[in-house]
C-alpha cells in the first residue's frame, strides 16, 4: 500500500536564528512512522504571516495532510491562525468551542481567563478546534484543496500531547495508512562510519531490510528498518547477522546508552569503580550517574583538574609533575593508582589531557590524552591523539574511558 504524503511545517523565527532547536519534526516523524505514515516534506518558516501563508500553499499542493506547529499563542508574533485564514480565504472569527476550551482550562485551575488569552479563540471561519490538554491555546483543523491541515502549538509538551490525542486520530480517520515501520537502533564506537558500512552483510540481510546511518558524536548510529509482515522475525535475523559482523563495536541498543551498558556490566559482575578525571571535568562520572543504580558500582569520582588537586587528593609526587608534567603517561598511572588506593575499589580509571583550544605544545598538541586503568590483576595506560574542538575531545575521551571499562567487564 502506498503511503499518503504528509508534510510538517514548523513556525518561529527562533528556530531559524538558532535560539531554539526544532525537536517537533523528529517527534512527529517517529510518531507517524509507528502508525504507518511517512513525512515526505518538512519546512520551517519565520514568524511572518506572508511566509506562513506561502508555505501552507506550497505544502497543500503536494501533501494529503500538513501538520503545523507554533504561532498559536496570544503575543504579537503568533500569526499562524491569521495566516491560515488568509490561506483558506476566510475571516478570523471567535470560535465558540475554542473559547469554551480556553475558559474551561482556567476554570479547572480556579483562575479567570483574561482577554489576551481569549484571543487564542480567533480561528479561521469553519475551523474545527482541537483540545489542548496541556495548555491554553486550542489547535484547529481545516481542509483546503483536498488537504487536511492540523494546527497545534509549538511548545513540545503541548505538541506531543495534541499529536497523540487529536492529530493522529484525525489523520487515521482521513487517510489510509500503509504498513507501520519497525526499527531497531544500535550505537557503535571504535570504527568510523565508512568502515562500519563495509562490514554490514548487505547481501545476506533478509529481503526488505533497510539500513540507515546517523552520527551522535562520537557514536555511529545504525538503524535496521522493515515494513511488512513478520517484521520482528526479519529484524531478529538481521540483528543476528549484524552482531556477527560488528558485535565487538556495538555498545548500546535502542533505548540504551554506552554508559548505561557499562553500569549494567559493572553491577552484574559486582565490580566497584572509582574515577579521577582531569581534562573531562567530571564528564565520565556524569554520564555514569545519569543512569539509575550507579551507586551499586561507583564509589567515588574526583575531578582533579589542577596540579594541586592531583597532589592533595591523589598523593602524586611533586617531582613527577615537575619532571613529566600533568599530561603524561606517568601522571595518568599515578592518578589511577592514587584514586584506587584511596577508594579501595576493584577498578579505577583516570584521564588527563589537553582538550584545548589552548594549552597545546609541539610535543603535546591539543587533543593529547592519556587514559589509565587499574585493577588487582591488570594495569594499563595509553596515549591518544584526538581531533576536533574542546567538546569533541572531551566526548571522545569520555567514551573511550567507558569503552575501556566495558571491555574489561566483558573479559572478567
C-alpha positions as CSV (number, residue, x, y, z in Angstrom):
1,X,0.0,0.0,0.0
2,X,1.4,3.4,-0.9
3,X,1.8,6.0,1.8
4,X,-0.1,9.3,1.6
5,X,2.3,12.2,1.5
6,X,2.4,14.1,4.8
7,X,4.2,17.4,5.5
8,X,5.4,19.2,8.6
9,X,5.6,22.9,8.9
10,X,7.2,24.4,11.9
11,X,6.9,28.2,12.5
12,X,9.0,30.5,14.6
13,X,11.9,32.9,14.0
14,X,13.7,31.4,16.9
15,X,14.0,28.1,15.0
16,X,15.8,29.9,12.2
17,X,18.1,32.2,14.1
18,X,19.5,29.4,16.3
19,X,17.8,30.4,19.6
20,X,15.8,27.1,19.7
21,X,16.3,23.7,18.1
22,X,13.4,22.1,16.3
23,X,12.6,18.9,18.0
24,X,9.0,18.7,16.9
25,X,9.6,17.5,13.4
26,X,11.6,14.5,14.6
27,X,8.9,13.6,17.1
28,X,6.1,13.9,14.5
29,X,8.1,11.8,12.0
30,X,8.7,9.0,14.6
31,X,5.1,9.0,15.7
32,X,3.7,8.9,12.2
33,X,6.1,6.1,11.3
34,X,4.8,4.0,14.1
35,X,1.3,4.4,12.7
36,X,2.2,3.5,9.1
37,X,2.6,7.0,7.7
38,X,5.7,8.9,6.4
39,X,6.7,12.5,6.4
40,X,7.5,13.5,2.8
41,X,8.2,17.2,3.3
42,X,9.4,19.4,6.1
43,X,9.7,23.2,6.2
44,X,10.5,25.8,8.8
45,X,9.5,29.5,8.4
46,X,9.8,32.7,10.4
47,X,7.0,34.5,12.3
48,X,5.7,36.1,9.1
49,X,2.1,36.0,8.0
50,X,3.1,36.1,4.4
51,X,5.8,33.4,4.8
52,X,3.4,31.0,6.6
53,X,0.7,31.5,4.0
54,X,3.1,30.8,1.2
55,X,4.4,27.7,2.9
56,X,0.9,26.4,3.5
57,X,0.0,26.9,-0.2
58,X,3.2,25.1,-1.3
59,X,2.7,22.1,1.0
60,X,-1.0,21.8,0.5
61,X,-0.4,21.3,-3.2
62,X,2.0,18.4,-2.5
63,X,0.7,16.6,0.5
64,X,-2.5,15.0,1.7
65,X,-2.0,16.3,5.2
66,X,0.1,19.1,6.8
67,X,0.9,19.3,10.5
68,X,1.7,22.9,11.5
69,X,3.3,23.7,14.8
70,X,3.8,27.1,16.5
71,X,2.4,30.5,16.4
72,X,-1.0,29.9,18.2
73,X,-0.3,31.9,21.3
74,X,-1.5,35.3,22.3
75,X,1.5,37.5,21.7
76,X,2.2,39.7,18.7
77,X,4.4,37.3,16.9
78,X,1.8,34.5,17.0
79,X,0.5,34.8,13.4
80,X,-0.3,31.2,12.4
81,X,-4.1,31.4,12.7
82,X,-4.2,34.7,10.8
83,X,-2.0,33.2,8.0
84,X,-4.3,30.1,7.9
85,X,-7.3,32.3,7.5
86,X,-5.6,34.2,4.6
87,X,-4.7,30.9,3.0
88,X,-8.2,29.5,3.0
89,X,-9.8,32.9,2.2
90,X,-12.0,33.1,5.3
91,X,-12.2,35.7,8.0
92,X,-10.9,35.2,11.6
93,X,-13.8,34.8,13.9
94,X,-14.2,33.9,17.6
95,X,-14.8,30.2,17.7
96,X,-17.3,29.5,20.5
97,X,-16.0,25.9,21.1
98,X,-12.4,27.1,21.2
99,X,-13.4,29.9,23.7
100,X,-15.1,27.3,25.9
101,X,-11.9,25.2,25.8
102,X,-9.8,28.2,27.0
103,X,-12.2,29.1,29.8
104,X,-12.5,25.5,30.9
105,X,-8.7,25.4,31.1
106,X,-8.7,28.3,33.5
107,X,-11.8,27.2,35.4
108,X,-10.1,23.9,36.3
109,X,-7.3,25.9,37.9
110,X,-9.7,28.3,39.7
111,X,-8.4,31.3,37.6
112,X,-10.3,33.6,35.3
113,X,-9.3,33.8,31.6
114,X,-8.1,37.2,30.5
115,X,-8.9,38.9,27.3
116,X,-5.4,38.5,25.9
117,X,-5.5,34.7,26.3
118,X,-9.1,34.5,24.9
119,X,-7.7,36.0,21.7
120,X,-6.5,32.4,21.0
121,X,-10.1,31.6,20.2
122,X,-9.8,33.7,17.0
123,X,-9.7,31.0,14.3
124,X,-10.5,30.8,10.6
125,X,-14.2,30.6,10.0
126,X,-15.4,27.0,9.9
127,X,-12.2,25.7,11.5
128,X,-12.7,22.7,13.9
129,X,-11.0,23.4,17.2
130,X,-8.7,20.7,18.7
131,X,-8.5,20.5,22.5
132,X,-5.1,21.2,24.2
133,X,-4.8,19.1,27.4
134,X,-1.5,20.8,28.4
135,X,-2.0,24.5,27.6
136,X,-4.3,27.3,26.9
137,X,-4.1,27.6,23.1
138,X,-6.5,25.2,21.2
139,X,-5.4,23.8,18.0
140,X,-7.6,23.5,14.9
141,X,-8.3,21.5,11.7
142,X,-9.2,22.8,8.3
143,X,-9.4,21.3,4.9
144,X,-8.4,23.1,1.7
145,X,-7.5,21.9,-1.8
146,X,-8.2,18.3,-0.7
147,X,-5.5,18.6,2.0
148,X,-6.1,18.1,5.7
149,X,-4.3,20.8,7.8
150,X,-3.8,20.3,11.5
151,X,-2.5,23.3,13.6
152,X,-1.1,22.7,17.0
153,X,1.1,24.7,19.4
154,X,4.9,24.5,19.1
155,X,5.7,24.1,22.8
156,X,7.0,20.5,22.8
157,X,5.0,19.0,25.7
158,X,1.8,20.6,24.3
159,X,2.6,19.5,20.8
160,X,3.3,15.9,21.9
161,X,0.0,15.6,23.8
162,X,-2.1,17.0,20.9
163,X,-0.3,14.9,18.3
164,X,-1.4,11.8,20.1
165,X,-4.8,12.9,21.3
166,X,-6.1,14.8,18.2
167,X,-3.8,14.8,15.2
168,X,-3.0,11.1,14.8
169,X,-6.7,10.1,15.2
170,X,-7.7,12.8,12.7
171,X,-5.2,11.5,10.1
172,X,-6.3,7.9,10.7
173,X,-9.9,8.9,10.0
174,X,-9.0,10.9,6.9
175,X,-6.2,8.9,5.2
176,X,-5.5,5.2,4.8
177,X,-2.2,4.1,6.5
178,X,0.5,1.9,5.0
179,X,2.3,-0.7,6.9
180,X,3.9,0.6,10.1
181,X,7.7,0.8,10.1
182,X,9.5,-1.3,12.6
183,X,13.0,-0.2,13.6
184,X,15.9,-1.2,15.8
185,X,18.8,1.1,16.5
186,X,22.3,0.4,17.6
187,X,25.2,2.6,18.8
188,X,28.7,1.7,17.7
189,X,32.0,3.0,18.9
190,X,35.5,2.5,17.7
191,X,35.0,2.4,13.9
192,X,34.2,5.2,11.5
193,X,31.0,5.1,9.5
194,X,32.6,4.0,6.2
195,X,34.3,1.0,7.8
196,X,31.1,0.0,9.6
197,X,29.3,0.1,6.3
198,X,31.9,-2.1,4.7
199,X,31.2,-4.7,7.4
200,X,27.4,-4.7,7.1
201,X,26.4,-8.0,5.4
202,X,24.0,-6.4,3.0
203,X,23.9,-9.4,0.7
204,X,22.7,-11.7,3.5
205,X,20.2,-9.5,5.1
206,X,16.5,-10.6,4.8
207,X,14.6,-9.1,1.9
208,X,13.1,-5.7,2.7
209,X,15.5,-4.8,5.5
210,X,16.8,-1.2,5.1
211,X,20.0,0.0,6.8
212,X,20.4,3.7,7.7
213,X,23.2,5.6,9.5
214,X,23.4,8.6,11.7
215,X,26.0,10.2,14.0
216,X,25.8,11.1,17.6
217,X,29.4,12.1,18.1
218,X,31.5,10.1,18.7
219,X,29.0,7.2,18.3
220,X,27.7,6.0,15.0
221,X,24.0,5.2,15.0
222,X,23.0,2.2,12.8
223,X,19.3,1.5,12.2
224,X,17.6,-1.5,10.8
225,X,14.1,-0.8,9.3
226,X,11.4,-3.0,7.9
227,X,7.8,-2.6,6.8
228,X,5.7,-5.7,6.2
229,X,4.6,-9.0,7.7
230,X,6.8,-10.9,10.2
231,X,8.7,-7.7,10.9
232,X,10.1,-8.9,14.3
233,X,11.3,-12.2,12.8
234,X,13.1,-10.4,9.9
235,X,14.7,-7.9,12.3
236,X,15.8,-10.7,14.6
237,X,17.5,-12.4,11.6
238,X,19.2,-9.1,10.5
239,X,20.3,-8.4,14.1
240,X,22.0,-11.7,14.4
241,X,23.9,-11.1,11.2
242,X,24.8,-7.6,12.4
243,X,26.2,-8.8,15.7
244,X,28.3,-11.4,13.9
245,X,29.8,-8.7,11.8
246,X,30.1,-5.8,14.3
247,X,29.3,-7.2,17.7
248,X,32.6,-6.0,19.2
249,X,31.7,-2.4,18.4
250,X,28.0,-2.3,19.3
251,X,28.0,-0.6,22.7
252,X,24.2,0.0,23.1
253,X,20.8,-0.8,21.6
254,X,17.6,1.1,21.3
255,X,16.8,3.0,24.5
256,X,20.2,2.2,26.0
257,X,23.4,4.3,26.3
258,X,27.1,3.5,26.3
259,X,27.3,4.5,30.0
260,X,24.2,2.5,30.8
261,X,25.6,-0.6,29.4
262,X,28.9,-0.1,31.4
263,X,26.8,0.4,34.5
264,X,24.9,-2.9,33.9
265,X,28.1,-4.8,33.3
266,X,29.9,-3.5,36.4
267,X,26.8,-4.1,38.5
268,X,26.4,-7.6,37.1
269,X,30.0,-8.5,37.7
270,X,29.9,-7.0,41.2
271,X,32.8,-4.6,40.4
272,X,33.3,-1.3,42.1
273,X,34.7,1.7,40.4
274,X,36.5,5.0,41.2
275,X,37.4,7.8,38.8
276,X,40.0,10.5,38.6
277,X,39.2,13.0,35.8
278,X,41.2,16.0,34.7
279,X,40.5,17.1,31.1
280,X,37.0,15.7,31.1
281,X,36.0,17.7,34.2
282,X,33.7,15.0,35.6
283,X,32.0,14.1,32.3
284,X,32.5,10.3,32.7
285,X,31.0,10.5,36.2
286,X,28.1,12.5,35.0
287,X,27.4,10.0,32.1
288,X,27.6,7.1,34.5
289,X,25.4,8.7,37.2
290,X,22.8,9.8,34.7
291,X,21.7,6.1,34.9
292,X,19.8,5.0,37.9
293,X,21.5,2.5,40.1
294,X,25.0,4.0,39.7
295,X,25.6,3.8,43.5
296,X,25.8,0.0,43.1
297,X,29.2,0.3,41.4
298,X,30.5,3.9,41.6
299,X,32.3,4.5,44.9
300,X,33.7,8.0,44.2
301,X,34.8,10.3,41.4
302,X,37.4,13.1,41.8
303,X,37.8,16.0,39.4
304,X,41.5,16.6,39.9
305,X,41.8,19.4,37.4
306,X,44.6,21.5,38.9
307,X,48.0,20.1,39.8
308,X,47.3,21.0,43.4
309,X,44.3,18.6,43.4
310,X,46.4,15.8,42.0
311,X,48.9,16.4,44.8
312,X,46.4,16.7,47.6
313,X,43.8,14.1,46.6
314,X,45.8,11.5,44.7
315,X,49.1,11.8,46.5
316,X,51.1,12.3,43.3
317,X,54.7,13.1,44.0
318,X,55.6,16.8,43.2
319,X,58.7,15.8,41.4
320,X,56.7,13.6,39.0
321,X,54.6,16.6,37.9
322,X,57.7,18.8,37.6
323,X,59.6,16.2,35.6
324,X,56.8,14.6,33.4
325,X,54.0,17.1,33.5
326,X,50.3,16.6,34.3
327,X,49.6,15.3,30.8
328,X,51.9,12.3,30.7
329,X,51.8,8.5,31.0
330,X,53.5,8.7,34.4
331,X,50.9,11.1,35.7
332,X,47.9,9.1,34.4
333,X,49.3,6.0,36.1
334,X,49.9,7.9,39.3
335,X,46.4,9.2,39.2
336,X,44.7,5.9,38.7
337,X,46.8,4.3,41.4
338,X,46.1,7.1,43.8
339,X,42.3,7.1,43.4
340,X,42.1,3.3,43.6
341,X,44.2,3.2,46.7
342,X,42.1,6.0,48.3
343,X,38.7,4.4,47.4
344,X,39.7,0.7,47.7
345,X,37.7,-0.2,44.6
346,X,38.1,-3.1,42.2
347,X,38.6,-0.8,39.3
348,X,39.9,2.7,38.8
349,X,40.0,4.9,35.7
350,X,42.0,8.1,35.2
351,X,42.1,10.6,32.4
352,X,44.4,13.5,31.8
353,X,44.9,15.6,28.7
354,X,44.7,18.8,26.7
355,X,41.2,19.5,25.5
356,X,42.0,22.9,24.0
357,X,41.7,25.2,22.4
358,X,44.7,26.5,24.3
359,X,47.5,24.7,26.2
360,X,49.0,22.6,23.5
361,X,52.7,22.5,22.6
362,X,54.7,20.9,19.7
363,X,55.4,17.9,21.9
364,X,51.9,17.7,23.3
365,X,49.4,19.3,20.9
366,X,45.7,19.9,21.7
367,X,43.9,16.5,21.8
368,X,46.7,14.7,23.6
369,X,45.1,12.4,26.1
370,X,46.3,9.7,28.5
371,X,43.9,7.1,29.9
372,X,44.8,4.7,32.6
373,X,43.0,1.8,34.2
374,X,44.0,-0.2,37.3
375,X,42.6,-3.4,38.8
376,X,44.0,-6.0,41.1
377,X,45.0,-8.2,38.1
378,X,45.7,-5.5,35.5
379,X,47.1,-2.1,34.9
380,X,47.2,-0.3,31.6
381,X,47.9,3.2,30.2
382,X,47.7,4.5,26.7
383,X,48.2,7.8,24.8
384,X,45.7,9.1,22.3
385,X,45.7,11.9,19.9
386,X,42.1,13.0,19.4
387,X,40.9,15.6,16.9
388,X,38.1,18.2,17.0
389,X,37.2,21.1,19.2
390,X,37.2,21.1,23.0
391,X,33.8,19.5,23.3
392,X,34.7,16.7,20.8
393,X,37.9,15.9,22.6
394,X,36.2,15.6,25.9
395,X,33.4,13.5,24.5
396,X,35.8,11.2,22.7
397,X,37.9,10.9,25.9
398,X,34.8,10.1,28.0
399,X,33.5,7.4,25.6
400,X,37.0,5.9,25.2
401,X,37.1,5.6,29.0
402,X,33.7,4.0,29.1
403,X,34.8,1.6,26.4
404,X,37.8,0.6,28.4
405,X,35.5,-0.2,31.3
406,X,33.0,-2.1,29.1
407,X,35.7,-4.3,27.6
408,X,37.3,-5.0,30.9
409,X,34.0,-6.0,32.4
410,X,33.2,-8.3,29.4
411,X,36.6,-10.1,29.8
412,X,36.5,-10.6,33.5
